Amino acid sequence: MIAALAIVAFRFEWPGALDEVMDRLPGGELPSPGEQIVTGRVTVIDGDTLALADRRRIRLFGIDAPESGQACLDGSGQRYLCGTRSAEALADLIGRHGQVTCQVRDRDQYQRLVALCRTDTGIDLNREMVRTGWAINYERYSRVLYAAEQREAQIGRQGIWAGSFETPLQWRHDLSRVK
């Protein structure tokens, strides 16, 4: 429902409507007044993780991107490092200045900040990574927040959807069994 509202707000350009939808958590509740806003120059760690200059890490809320060492198959069946490509896609979205503003939602088990992030030009990084096919909607946390963008990427065979891949969660699980 939220994703559908976001699409309607974006397509019809209702003033402030997209921001209002983005400010809602997946369950529809509004963020608490004490939520932290973090702004600064970042570097890309992988397709869903950023690092601030002070070394704090930010995990992009509601998405899961291929891991750094993860390989996928492209549309012609050729193996490629999709985790690297995902990180490059995130870096391209952020641009040369590397400035982002993030609305912190939580901390994860690794003490990373979990946040919704936008570039200084207003690009919603979480949403764009899913829409361009370089991350998937992480249903465990976001439910259906990015389901419409994921469907768009699947239909358009964007990013990892151009070929075949193991979900990042499954890849991590398989990797942990090997160790």
Disulfide bonds with the S-S distance in Angstrom:
Cys72-Cys82 2.01
Cys102-Cys117 2.12
